[in-house]
Amino acid sequence: MHEELLLLIGDKIKTKRTQKNVTLEQLATKAGVSKGLISQIENNRTVPSLPVLFNIIHSLDEDLRTFFEDMHDSINGNHILIIRKGQEKMFTKEPVKGFSYKRILTRSITSQAADVVLLELKKNAGRKQFIQTDAYECKYILKGEIEYQVENETFNLHEGDTLFFDGRAKHRLKNIGPAEAFILVFYLF
C-alpha cells in the first residue's frame, strides 16, 4: 500500500463518520474496536489491519469498492500535480484551539535528502533554458504569478498554488506578475 493512501484512509473514515453523524464511540462499538483506535486511525497515528479496516468501512455502511474509488485519482501516479489554492484538505490531528492543519500534498517517494529553499523572482525574471534536477520538486507559491513549463505543459500558478513534479523532466519558470514573486521550494533527493 502507498503511504499516501494510508493517510487518505484515515481522512476518508473521519469524513464519512462525521457526514453520517456517527460518534467515535458509536463507530468503535459497531466495528468491535476501541474509541482510541478509531481516533488514532482518523488522525493518521496508526494504520489499521485489513480486517479492522474492513470492519470500520462495513460499520459505516459503505461499500468497499466505492470507499476506495475516488482515492485512486489522488494517487494515480501523475508525474505532475497542481494543487490550487483552496483545494488543500482541512484535517484535525487533535482538538487544540488555534491550530488549523491543511494537507497540501501527500506523496510517497524515495528520498534520502531534502533541500528547502525560498526563491525570489524579480518582475519579469525567468529562465530561458530548460533545466533538469535529480530531485522531486515541490513548489508552493507564496506570492505572485508564475508561469511554469514542465516538458510540453505550461501552468499558470498563483499565490497558494502548489506544483509537484519529477525534476528529471525538463522545466523552466518565469515571473509573469506585476511584482516580485516568492516560491517556497522543496527538493527531495
N, C-alpha and C positions, 0 to 999 in steps of 0.2 A: 504494500500500500504506500502511496506517496505521502510524505509528511504533510503537504498542503491539504490533502484530502482529509487527513486526521483532524486538522484544525477546522475544516469546514463541517465535519460531522458534529462536533460539539456545538458549533453555532446553529446548525440546522435543527438539532434536537431542542435547543433552547427556544428558537424561533417558533417551531411547531408547538411546543408546550405552552408558550405564552399566548400564541394565537388561539389555542383551544381553551384558554383559561384553566389550565391544569397546574396545580401547585407541585413543587418539588416532592413534597411528601406523598401526594396522590400518585404521581408517576412512579416513585420509588416503590410504593406498596404494590401497585399493579404489575410492575416489572420484576418484583421479588428481589430488589436490591436496596441498599441504604440511601437515604436522602443525601448524605455526604458524597457518595459515589456519583450520583446524578450531578450534583453541583461541581464536582471535580471534572467530570466529563464535559459539561457545558462550558467550563472556564478553561478548557484545554490543559488541565493539570495532570490528567491521566488518560490513557487510551483504553477503552473497553475491550474485553474479549469479544469475539464474534457472537457467541451465544448471548452475552449480556446486551450487546448492541442490537441484535435481532429482537430480543425481548422488549427492549425500550421502544424500538420502532413499532413493533406489534402493539405495545401498550398505548402508543399514541394513535392507534387505528390508522396507521399509514401502510401502504403497500411498499415492499422493499424496492421494487424497480422504480417506482415514481419518486421514492425518497431520494435515490441517488441520481435520478435523471438529469436535473439541472446542474448538478455538481460537475458533470462531465465538461460543460462549457468553461468552467473555471480552471480546469486542469488539462485542456485539450492539447497541450504541447506546442502552442504557437510560439514562434521564436521572437515575436514582437507583441508586447501588450501595451495598451494605452488605458490608463485608469483616469477618467475625467474627474475634475473637482466635483464633489457631491456624490460620487459613486463609491466612496470609501464605505466600508461596512462598520457601523457602530457596534460595539460589544462591551460587555461589562465583565471584568475579572472579579472584582469584589466591590461591595457597596461602600465606597469611600466618597464622601462629599467632595465635590470639586474635581474629581477625576473623570475624564472623558477619553475613552480609547476609540480610535478609528483604525481599522486594519486597511492599509493601503495596498499591500502586496504580500502574498504568501506563495513562495516558490521553492521547490526542492531542487537544489543544485549542489554539485560537489565543489566545495571551495576550501582552500586552506588559508587564505589570507584575504583581508579586506582593506580597502583604502577609501576613506570618506573625505570628500573634497567639496569646498564651496567655490563654485565657478561664477565669476562676474564677467558679463559681456557688455562692453560699451555699446552705445547706439550704433547700429549697422555693422557691428563686428560679426565676422563669420569665417568659416573655414572653406576655402575654395576646393582643396583637395580632399578626397575621401581618405579616411584612416581606418585602421583596424587595431583592436587590442586583444590581448589574451585573457579577457575577463568578461564576466557578465556585467552589464552596466544597468544601473537603476538611477534614473534622473527624476528628481522632484522639483518642479518649477515653483520657486519661492516668490518670484516677482518677474513680470514682463511677459513678452510674447516671443516664442521661439519657433523657428521652422526647423524641423529635424528630418533629415533624409537618411533612411536605412535601406541600402540597396536601391531598389526601384520605387520604394514607397516614401511618400512625403507626408509629414504630420505637422499640423499647426498646434502648438501647445501653449496653454495659458496658465496663469497662477493657479496652483492647486492640482494641476495635472501631473501624472506620473507616467514615465516611459521606461519599459524594461525590455532589454534585448541582449542577444549574444554578441559581444563586441567583435567577434571574428567576422561579422557581416560588415561590409564597407559602409561607413557612415560619416556624416558631416552635419553641422548645425550653423544657424545664423540667427542673430537677434533681429527680428522684423518689427519690433515695437518702437514706440516713440521715445523710449528712455532706456536706461540700463536694465539689464536682466540678471537675475540671480538664480542659480541652479544648485541644489544640493545633490551631489553625485556620489553613488556608492559603486565602487569597483570590487567585484567578488572574483578573486583569482582561484 
